Amino acid sequence: MDSDLSKQIKKLTIAERIRLVEEIWDDIARENEGFELTDSQRQELDRRLQTYSGNPSQGRTWEEIRAEFLKS
């Protein structure tokens, strides 16, 4: 990575860096149009979905987690 770019990124707040990573990830996902999951990733997602289905009130939403993380 370009050292100037890296220096600029390090000047951002943690919240700004998280937003930047989210934007980069969203852009990659749009360009890739559906990447393949490994078997273990698929199994883990199935396990989590099953856990959620058994007790949907347990846990937190992505919005709750993100808001807590960005409180800086």
HELIX and SHEET records of a PDB file:
HELIX    1   1 SER A    3  LYS A   11  1                                   9    
HELIX    2   2 ILE A   14  ASN A   32  1                                  19    
HELIX    3   3 ASP A   39  GLY A   54  1                                  16    
HELIX    4   4 TRP A   62  PHE A   69  1                                   8    
END                                                                             
